Amino acid sequence: MLLARVEGNVVATRKHPSLEGWRLVICQPINGAGEPEGVPQVAIDPHGAGLHQRVIISSDGLAARRTVGDDKSPARWMITAIVDEAES
């Protein structure tokens, strides 16, 4: 799992059938100070995260495939939580 920031929406004219109806977002992994760390990832957003919100993303492909209901889905990354506030 990684701390990340939602940077935008993915618009696709064609996508795998298992992803139909699911919102896909670009998530930039960040460190504790909010600075970019690593490469952006495309994630399924079942929670409705807003632009620039901090989220927790998971690379558990099995959980992502179960969420979309297709064992052969190419889904890998998924938002698992929206971060309300950080503790010091």
C-alpha distances in whole Angstrom, upper triangle without the diagonal:
4,7,9,13,15,18,20,20,21,24,25,29,28,25,24,26,23,21,24,24,20,19,17,16,15,12,13,10,12,12,14,17,16,17,15,13,13,14,14,12,14,12,14,15,16,16,18,16,19,20,18,16,13,10,6,5,4,7,8,12,14,12,13,16,17,17,19,21,22,21,22,20,18,15,12,9,10,9,9,10,13,13,17,17,16,18,19
4,6,10,12,15,17,19,19,23,25,28,28,25,25,27,24,22,25,25,21,19,17,15,13,10,10,6,8,9,11,13,12,13,12,10,10,12,11,11,13,12,14,15,17,16,18,15,17,17,15,14,10,8,6,5,7,9,11,14,17,15,15,19,20,19,21,23,24,24,24,22,20,17,13,10,11,10,10,11,12,12,15,15,14,16,18
4,7,10,13,16,18,19,23,25,29,29,26,26,28,26,23,26,25,21,19,17,14,13,9,9,6,6,7,8,11,9,11,10,10,11,12,12,12,14,13,15,14,16,15,16,13,15,15,12,11,7,6,5,7,9,12,14,17,20,18,17,21,22,20,22,25,26,26,27,24,22,19,16,12,12,10,10,10,10,9,12,12,11,13,15
4,7,9,12,14,16,20,22,26,26,24,24,26,24,21,24,23,19,17,14,11,10,6,5,4,5,8,10,11,8,10,8,9,10,10,9,9,11,11,13,13,15,14,15,11,12,11,9,8,6,5,6,7,10,12,15,17,20,18,17,21,22,20,21,25,26,26,26,23,21,18,15,12,11,9,11,10,10,9,13,13,13,16,17
4,6,9,12,14,18,21,24,25,23,25,26,25,21,23,22,19,15,14,10,8,5,5,6,7,10,11,12,8,10,9,11,12,12,9,10,12,11,14,12,15,14,13,10,9,8,5,6,4,6,8,9,13,15,18,20,23,21,19,22,24,21,22,26,27,28,28,24,22,19,17,14,13,10,13,12,10,10,12,13,13,17,19
4,6,8,11,14,17,21,22,20,22,24,22,19,20,19,16,12,10,7,6,5,6,9,10,14,15,15,12,13,12,13,14,13,9,10,10,9,11,10,13,12,11,7,7,5,5,6,7,7,10,10,14,16,18,19,22,20,18,21,22,20,20,24,25,26,26,22,20,17,16,13,12,10,13,12,10,11,14,15,16,20,22
4,7,10,13,16,20,21,20,22,24,23,20,21,20,17,13,11,7,5,6,7,10,11,15,17,16,13,13,11,13,14,12,9,10,10,11,13,12,16,15,13,10,9,6,6,8,10,11,13,13,16,18,21,21,24,23,20,23,25,22,22,26,27,28,27,24,21,19,18,15,14,13,16,16,14,15,17,18,19,23,24
4,7,10,13,16,18,17,20,22,21,17,18,17,14,11,9,6,5,8,10,13,15,19,20,20,16,17,15,17,16,14,11,11,10,11,12,11,15,15,12,10,9,6,8,10,12,13,15,15,18,19,21,21,24,23,19,22,24,21,21,24,25,27,26,22,20,18,18,15,14,13,17,17,15,17,19,21,22,26,28
4,6,10,13,15,14,17,18,18,14,14,13,11,8,6,4,6,9,12,15,18,21,23,23,20,20,18,19,19,16,12,11,9,10,10,10,13,14,11,10,10,8,11,13,15,14,16,15,18,18,21,20,23,21,18,20,22,19,18,22,22,24,23,20,18,16,16,14,14,13,17,17,16,18,20,23,24,28,30
4,6,10,11,11,13,15,15,12,12,13,11,8,5,5,7,10,13,16,19,23,25,26,22,22,19,20,19,16,12,11,8,9,10,11,14,16,14,13,13,12,14,16,17,17,18,16,18,18,20,19,22,20,17,18,21,18,17,20,20,22,21,17,15,14,15,13,14,14,18,19,18,21,23,26,27,31,33
4,7,9,10,13,15,15,12,12,12,11,9,8,9,10,14,17,20,23,27,29,29,26,25,23,24,22,19,16,14,11,13,13,13,16,18,16,16,16,15,17,19,21,20,22,19,21,21,23,21,24,23,19,20,22,20,18,21,21,23,22,18,16,16,17,17,17,17,21,22,22,24,26,29,30,34,36
4,5,6,10,12,13,10,10,12,11,10,9,11,13,16,19,22,25,29,31,32,28,28,25,26,24,20,17,15,12,13,13,15,17,20,18,19,19,18,21,22,24,22,23,21,22,21,23,20,23,22,19,19,22,20,17,20,19,21,19,16,15,14,17,17,17,19,22,24,24,27,29,32,33,37,39
4,7,10,12,14,12,11,13,13,13,13,15,16,20,23,26,29,33,35,36,32,32,29,29,27,24,21,19,16,17,16,18,20,22,21,22,22,21,24,25,27,26,27,24,25,24,26,23,25,25,21,21,24,22,19,21,20,23,20,17,16,17,20,20,21,22,26,27,27,30,33,35,37,40,43
4,7,9,11,10,9,12,13,14,13,15,17,20,23,26,29,33,36,36,33,32,29,29,27,23,21,18,15,16,16,18,20,23,21,23,24,23,26,27,28,26,27,24,24,23,24,21,23,23,19,18,21,20,17,19,17,19,17,14,14,15,18,19,20,22,25,27,28,31,33,36,37,41,43
4,6,8,7,7,10,11,12,11,14,15,18,21,24,27,31,33,34,31,31,28,28,25,22,19,16,13,14,13,15,17,20,20,21,22,22,24,25,26,24,24,21,21,19,20,17,19,19,16,15,18,16,13,15,14,16,13,11,10,11,14,15,16,19,22,24,25,28,31,34,35,38,41
4,5,6,7,11,11,13,12,15,17,20,23,24,28,31,34,35,32,32,29,28,26,23,20,17,14,14,13,16,17,20,20,22,24,24,26,26,27,24,24,21,20,18,18,15,16,17,14,12,15,14,11,12,10,12,10,7,8,9,13,15,16,19,21,24,26,29,32,34,35,38,41
4,5,5,9,10,13,13,17,19,22,25,27,30,34,36,38,34,35,32,31,29,26,23,20,16,16,14,16,17,20,20,23,24,25,28,28,28,26,25,22,21,20,20,16,17,17,14,12,14,14,10,11,9,12,10,8,10,11,15,17,17,20,22,25,26,30,32,35,36,40,42
4,6,8,9,12,12,16,18,20,24,25,28,31,33,35,32,33,30,29,27,24,22,18,15,14,11,14,14,18,18,20,23,24,26,26,26,23,22,19,18,17,16,13,14,14,11,9,10,10,6,7,6,9,8,6,8,8,12,14,14,17,18,21,23,27,30,33,34,37,39
4,6,5,8,8,12,15,17,21,22,26,29,31,32,29,30,27,27,25,22,19,16,12,11,8,11,11,15,15,17,19,20,23,22,23,20,20,17,17,16,16,13,14,14,10,10,12,10,7,9,9,12,11,8,9,8,11,12,12,14,17,19,21,24,27,30,31,34,37
4,6,8,10,14,17,19,23,25,28,32,33,35,31,32,29,30,28,25,22,19,15,14,11,12,13,16,16,18,20,21,24,24,25,22,23,20,20,20,20,17,18,17,14,13,14,12,9,11,11,15,14,11,12,12,15,16,15,17,19,21,22,26,28,31,33,36,39
4,7,9,13,16,19,23,25,27,31,32,34,30,31,29,29,28,25,22,19,15,14,10,11,10,13,13,16,17,19,22,21,23,21,21,19,20,20,20,18,19,17,14,14,15,12,9,12,13,17,17,14,15,13,16,16,15,16,18,19,20,24,26,29,31,34,37
4,6,10,13,15,19,21,24,27,29,30,27,28,25,26,25,22,19,16,12,10,7,7,7,10,10,13,15,16,19,18,19,17,18,16,16,17,17,15,16,15,11,12,13,10,8,11,13,16,16,12,13,11,13,13,11,12,14,16,17,21,23,26,28,31,34
4,7,10,12,16,18,21,25,26,27,24,25,23,23,22,20,16,14,10,8,6,5,7,9,8,10,11,13,15,15,17,15,16,14,16,17,18,16,18,16,13,14,16,12,11,15,16,19,18,15,14,12,14,12,10,11,14,15,15,18,20,24,25,29,32
4,7,10,13,16,19,22,24,25,22,22,20,20,19,16,13,10,6,6,5,6,9,11,10,10,12,12,14,14,15,14,15,12,14,14,16,15,17,16,12,14,16,13,12,16,16,18,18,14,13,10,11,10,9,10,13,15,15,18,21,23,25,28,31
4,6,10,13,15,19,21,22,18,19,16,17,16,14,10,8,6,5,7,7,10,11,10,9,10,9,11,11,12,11,13,11,13,14,16,16,19,17,14,16,18,16,15,19,19,21,20,17,15,12,13,10,9,9,13,14,13,16,18,21,22,25,28
4,7,10,13,16,19,19,16,16,13,14,13,10,6,6,5,6,9,10,14,14,13,11,11,10,10,11,12,11,13,11,13,14,17,17,20,19,16,18,21,18,18,21,22,23,22,18,16,13,13,10,11,10,14,15,14,16,19,21,21,25,27
4,6,9,13,15,16,13,13,10,11,10,9,5,5,6,7,10,10,14,14,13,10,11,10,9,10,9,8,9,8,11,12,15,16,19,18,15,18,21,18,19,22,23,23,23,20,17,14,13,9,10,9,12,13,12,13,16,18,18,21,23
4,6,10,13,13,10,9,7,8,8,7,4,6,9,10,14,14,17,17,16,13,13,11,10,11,9,10,11,10,13,13,17,18,21,20,18,21,24,22,22,26,26,26,26,22,20,17,15,12,13,12,15,15,14,14,17,18,17,21,22
4,7,10,11,9,8,6,5,6,7,6,8,11,11,15,15,18,18,18,15,15,14,12,12,9,9,9,8,11,12,16,17,21,19,18,21,23,22,23,26,26,26,26,23,20,18,15,12,13,12,14,14,13,13,17,17,15,18,19
4,7,8,5,5,4,5,8,10,10,12,14,15,18,18,20,19,19,16,16,15,11,12,9,10,10,11,14,15,19,21,24,22,21,25,26,25,26,29,30,30,30,27,24,21,19,15,16,14,16,15,14,13,15,15,13,16,16
4,5,5,6,7,6,9,12,13,15,18,18,21,21,23,22,22,19,19,18,14,14,11,12,12,13,15,17,20,23,25,24,23,27,28,27,29,32,32,32,32,29,27,24,21,18,18,17,17,16,16,13,16,14,12,14,14
4,5,7,10,10,13,16,16,18,21,20,23,22,24,22,22,19,19,18,15,14,11,12,12,14,17,19,22,25,27,25,25,29,30,28,30,33,34,34,34,32,29,26,24,20,20,18,18,16,15,12,14,12,9,10,10
4,6,9,10,14,17,17,19,22,22,24,23,26,24,24,20,19,18,14,14,12,14,15,17,20,22,25,27,30,28,28,31,33,31,32,36,36,37,37,34,32,29,26,22,22,20,20,18,17,14,15,13,10,12,11
4,7,9,12,14,14,16,19,19,21,20,23,21,21,17,16,15,11,11,9,11,13,15,18,20,23,25,28,26,25,29,30,28,30,33,34,34,34,31,29,26,23,20,20,17,18,17,15,12,14,12,11,14,14
4,6,10,12,12,15,18,19,22,22,25,23,23,19,18,16,12,13,12,14,15,16,19,20,24,26,29,27,26,30,31,30,31,34,34,35,34,31,29,26,23,20,21,19,20,19,18,16,18,16,15,17,17
4,7,8,9,12,15,17,20,20,23,22,22,18,18,15,12,14,12,13,14,14,17,18,21,23,26,25,24,27,29,27,28,32,32,32,31,28,25,23,21,17,18,17,19,19,17,16,19,18,17,19,19
4,7,9,11,15,16,20,20,23,23,23,20,20,18,15,16,13,14,14,13,15,16,19,21,24,24,23,26,28,27,28,31,31,30,30,27,24,22,19,16,18,17,19,19,18,17,20,19,18,20,20
4,7,9,13,15,18,20,23,23,23,20,21,19,17,17,15,15,14,13,14,14,18,19,22,22,21,24,26,25,26,29,28,28,27,24,21,19,17,14,16,17,19,19,19,19,22,22,20,23,23
4,7,10,13,16,18,21,22,22,19,20,18,16,17,16,15,15,13,14,13,17,18,21,21,19,22,25,24,24,27,26,26,25,22,19,17,15,13,15,16,18,19,20,20,23,23,22,25,26
4,7,10,13,15,18,19,18,16,16,14,13,14,13,13,13,11,13,13,16,17,20,20,17,20,23,21,21,25,24,24,23,20,17,15,13,11,13,13,16,17,17,18,21,22,21,24,25
4,6,10,12,15,17,17,15,16,15,14,15,14,12,12,9,10,10,13,13,17,16,14,16,19,18,18,21,20,21,20,16,13,11,10,7,9,11,14,15,16,17,21,22,22,25,26
4,7,9,13,15,14,13,15,14,14,15,15,13,13,10,11,10,13,12,16,15,12,14,17,15,15,18,18,19,18,14,11,9,9,7,8,10,13,15,16,18,21,23,23,27,28
4,6,9,11,12,11,13,13,14,14,13,11,10,7,9,9,11,11,14,12,9,12,14,12,12,16,16,17,16,13,11,8,7,5,5,6,10,12,13,16,19,21,22,25,27
4,6,9,10,10,13,14,16,15,15,12,12,9,10,11,12,11,13,11,8,10,12,9,9,13,14,15,15,12,11,8,8,6,5,6,9,12,13,16,19,22,23,26,29
4,5,6,7,10,12,13,12,13,10,11,9,11,13,14,14,15,13,10,13,14,10,11,14,16,18,19,15,15,11,12,9,6,5,8,9,10,14,16,19,21,24,27
4,6,8,12,14,16,14,15,12,12,11,12,14,14,15,15,12,10,12,12,9,10,13,15,18,19,16,16,13,13,11,8,7,8,9,11,14,16,20,22,24,28
4,6,9,12,14,12,12,10,11,11,13,16,16,17,18,15,13,16,16,12,13,16,19,21,22,19,20,16,16,13,10,7,8,7,8,11,13,16,19,22,25
4,6,10,12,10,12,11,13,13,16,18,19,20,21,18,16,18,18,15,15,19,21,23,24,21,21,17,18,15,12,9,11,10,9,12,13,17,19,23,26
4,7,9,6,8,8,11,11,15,17,19,20,21,18,16,20,20,17,17,21,23,25,26,22,21,18,18,14,11,8,10,9,7,10,11,14,16,20,23
4,6,5,9,10,13,14,18,20,22,23,25,22,20,23,23,20,21,24,26,28,28,25,24,20,20,17,15,12,14,12,9,11,12,15,17,21,23
4,6,9,10,14,15,18,20,23,24,26,24,21,24,25,22,22,26,27,29,29,25,24,21,21,17,16,13,16,14,11,13,14,16,18,22,24
4,6,9,13,14,18,20,23,24,27,24,22,25,27,24,24,28,29,31,31,27,25,22,21,18,16,13,16,14,11,11,12,14,15,19,20
4,6,10,12,16,19,21,23,25,22,20,24,25,22,23,26,28,29,30,26,25,21,20,17,15,11,13,11,7,8,9,10,12,16,18
4,7,10,13,16,19,21,23,20,19,23,24,21,23,26,27,28,29,26,24,21,19,15,13,10,11,9,6,5,8,9,10,13,16
4,6,10,13,15,17,19,17,16,19,20,17,19,23,24,25,26,23,21,18,16,12,10,7,8,6,4,5,9,10,11,14,17
4,7,10,12,15,17,14,14,17,18,16,18,21,23,23,24,21,20,16,14,10,9,6,6,5,6,7,11,12,12,15,17
4,7,9,11,14,12,11,14,16,14,16,19,20,20,20,18,16,13,10,7,5,4,6,7,9,11,14,16,16,18,21
4,5,8,10,9,9,12,13,12,15,17,18,17,18,16,14,11,8,6,5,6,6,9,12,14,17,19,18,20,23
4,6,9,9,8,11,13,13,14,17,16,15,16,14,12,9,6,5,7,9,10,13,16,17,21,22,22,24,26
4,6,6,6,9,10,11,13,14,14,13,14,13,12,9,6,7,8,10,10,14,17,19,22,24,23,25,27
4,5,5,6,8,10,11,12,11,10,10,9,8,6,4,7,8,12,12,16,19,21,25,27,26,28,31
4,5,5,6,9,10,10,10,8,10,9,10,9,8,10,10,14,13,17,20,23,26,28,28,30,32
4,5,5,6,9,10,11,10,12,11,12,9,8,9,8,11,10,14,17,20,23,25,25,27,30
4,5,5,6,9,9,9,11,9,9,6,6,7,6,9,10,13,16,19,22,25,25,28,30
4,5,5,6,6,6,7,6,8,6,7,10,10,13,13,17,20,23,26,29,29,31,34
4,5,5,6,7,10,9,11,9,11,12,11,14,13,17,20,23,26,28,29,31,34
4,5,8,10,12,10,12,9,11,11,9,11,11,14,17,20,23,26,27,29,32
4,6,9,10,8,10,8,11,12,10,13,14,17,19,23,25,28,29,32,35
4,7,9,8,12,10,13,15,14,16,16,19,22,26,28,31,32,35,38
4,5,5,9,9,12,14,14,17,18,22,24,28,31,33,34,37,39
4,6,9,9,11,14,15,18,19,23,25,29,32,34,35,37,39
4,7,9,11,14,16,19,20,24,27,30,33,36,36,38,41
4,5,8,12,13,16,18,21,24,27,30,33,33,36,38
4,6,10,12,15,17,21,23,26,29,31,32,34,37
4,6,8,12,14,17,19,22,25,28,28,31,33
4,7,10,12,16,18,20,24,26,26,28,30
4,7,9,12,14,17,20,22,22,25,27
4,6,9,11,14,18,20,20,23,26
4,6,8,11,14,16,17,20,23
4,7,10,13,15,16,18,21
4,6,9,12,13,15,19
4,6,9,11,14,17
4,6,7,11,14
4,7,10,13
4,7,10
4,7
4
